[in-house]
Amino acid sequence: MAAKPPAVEVEVDGRIVRVSNPDRVYFPESGATKLDLVEYYRSVGPGIVNALRERPCMLHRFPKGLAEAKVHQKRLPAGAPDWVETVQLFFPRWGRTADELCVTELGAVIWAVQMSTVEFHPWNSRRADTEKPDEWRIDLDPGDDCDFACAQRVAGVVHEVLDELGAVGFPKTSGGKGLHVYVRIHPDHGFKDVRRAALAFAREIERRAPDDVTTTWWRKDRDPTKLFVDYNQNARDHTIAAAYSVRGLPDARVSTPITWDEVPDVDPHDFTIFTVPQRFAEVGDLHADIDAHVFDLRPLLEWAERDEAEGAETPEESEES
C-alpha cells in the first residue's frame, strides 16, 4: 500500500493550519490539489475575507474531490480550533439551530478548506443582526437556452437602473453561466422587504428588456431562452457563492469581481484558481469599498407597493424560484 502523503502546516496571519492530504486531487481536469486550493485562497485573502466577514456561511464540501458527492454543510464541521468563530441561527422549517462558520480572519477560511470546503456561500446579513440583511443581491440567471451574452446585455440595463436610483452596484461573475451584482443596503429591513424590493427591481428590468428577461416564478412556465432575475436569492437562508469563492466545476472556476467596463467582453472561463491570483495582485479587491456605498431601499419598496396596487403578486418564499 502506498504511503499516505504527509500533512503540511500552513502559516496564515500568525495561525498555523495543518493541511492533511495536501496532494489529493480536487479538480481532475487540471490536476489541482487540496494544497493548490489552499494557496489560491491565501493569494486572495483580503478579498475572500471581505466577502465573508461576519456573515453566517454555508460550506460546500467535497471530501473526496469533485469526483464524488458534494456536501452542503450548515453546521461548523467538528474539530474546529477555538479561534474559529461561529454564529448561531434558527431554522424554523426544522425547529433547530445551527452554529455556522462566521469568518473574521483568513485562517478560518484556510481551516475550512482543510475540512474539504471548496465553495463558500454566505448569508446577505451579518451576525450583529442576522435577520436584517445589509446586502441586496441581483442574480442574473440565464435559462437553459439563454447564453452568457444575454446576461451581459441585461447587466447593462441593471447598471442603467441602478444609476438612476443612485445605487452603486458591484458586479462579479457567478462562476457559472450568469452574473451577480451586489448592492450594500442599510440593515433596517427584514428579508421579506428586501425580497419585495428585489422583485420590484426585477420587474423594472423586465419592463425595459422584455425580449431578454423574465420574472415568471414557476420554472416550468419560464421561456428557456430568457434570463431570470432571481430575486429569491434575497430570501432568508438563500445563499450564493461569495466573491472569490471557487466553484465546484472541473476547471476550478472562480466567482470573480469585475468592473462595469469589463462586463461587455468578459468571459467567466478566464477566471480560475490559476489566473485570479495574478489578477488580484494587479487590481486588488474590486469590492473593497462596497461598505462605503450604502443604498436606501425605500424607492424600491415604493415600486413594490405600486406594483401590488396594480395587482402584481409576490410569490411565497417557500415556493420554487
Secondary structure, 3 states (H helix, E strand, C coil): CCCCCCCEEEEECCEEEEECCCCCEEECCCCEEHHHHHHHHHHCHHHHHHHHCCCEEEEEECCCCCCCCCEEECCCCCCCCCCCCEEEEEECCCCEEEEEEECCCHHHHHHHHHCCEEEEEECCCCCCCCCCCCEEEEEEEECCCCCHHHHHHHHHHHHHHHHHHCCCCEEEECCCCCEEEEEEECCCCCHHHHHHHHHHHHHHHHHHCCCCEECCCCHHHCCCCCEEECHHHHCCCCCCCCCCCECCCCCCEECCECCHHHHHHCCHHHCECCCHHHHHHHHCCCCCCHHHCEECCHHHHHHHHHHHHCCCCCCCCCCCC
